[in-house]
Amino acid sequence: MSQHTHDAAAVDVLVIGAGPTGLACAIAAQRLGLRVALVDKGCLTNSLFHYPANMTFFTTPELLEIGDIPFSSPHQKPTRAEALEYYRKVAQHYRLDVRPYQNVERVTGSDGAFHVHATDAFGRKLTHRARKLIVSTGYYDLPNTLDIPGESLPKVMHYYNEPHPYFGQDVLVIGGKNSAAIAALELWRHGARVTLAHRGAELHHHIKYWIKPDLENRIKNGEVVAHFNTTVSEITEDAVTLLTPGGPRTLPNQFVFALTGYHPDFTFLQSLGVRLDEANARCPACDPATLESNVPGIYLAGVVVAGERTNEIFIENGRFHGDLIARDLAAKHPAAGTRY
């Protein structure tokens, strides 16, 4: 493994995270005449890429738009593939300097002279220099774990992609929100024997309105077996043990989808010096008018602003964070234009 360190040319603004909100932030800063780059540990819009292959958004195309580029779709609700194509085109249109497959490990320096230390896919070290930082790292990369025996087995997954490999298999889906409901339905429709386990008393009321009754009918008909007020105590190679209201139950099992939600990288935020409000869903210290954190020169954008309340910020409202940050950059940055 090479330990060669590459020192990239300095930029005015480095955006950590190349999702839709990060792209919107980069566009807004670039419009000021600033030199902007984005780094991401995965590909462009990495979280969207890892959504289920057949996913349809809950929202309409225009609410996903960034950079004043229209999102045209023949569907009332766009698909994952359409969204990926749209954001690729936006990145091309603005000639954004996106540097994918670079994992940011730590940040040194201070406002006006940050050093962002990253490694590439081969373990080589890179250093990015920037005057300002925007952290837009989302939350989809860090699943909430069950912390039970067997969770590390290769048959246990925290992401659902597509149903075909699970035909004729005993599959457990853990969770009671959208991702669990969609996975359970798709898996059943493609020939898997599906059991759903949820710690709540019923399916979550936030499930999309056209999916919830579908799943409820499958459960009522016995086509999907559901256990509510239930947790999973152990996973083995060939079985799962559920703690149900009627006592422990061990079921045959080949695959487990633990779709129990995700969380922001709080450890990384704290390593930057950003304070978290432990009494308020670990929300980071952040000026709501400018989105600058308690660390001068480090701005926060997207879902990380809401701490553990990951259901409060989506693309639809996070895409406006770039404009708030750009206004503050224009006021503070001598190289910025007057657009904002």
Secondary structure, DSSP 4 states (H G I P E B T S, - for coil): ----EEEPPPEEEEEE--SHHHHHHHHHHHTTT--EEEE-SSSTTHHHHTS-TT-B-SS-GGGG--TT-----SSSS-BHHHHHHHHHHHHHHTT--EE-SEEEEEEEEETTEEEEEEEETTS-EEEEEEEEEEE---STTSBPP---TTTTSTTEES----SGGGTT-EEEEE-SSHHHHHHHHHHHHTT-EEEEE-SSSS--TTS-TTTHHHHHHHHHTTSSEEE-S-EEEEE-SSEEEEEETTEEEEEE-SEEEE---B---HHHHHHTT--EETTTTTEEPB-TTT-BBSSTTEEE-GGGGGTT-TTS--HHHHTTHHHHHHHHHHHH-TT--S--
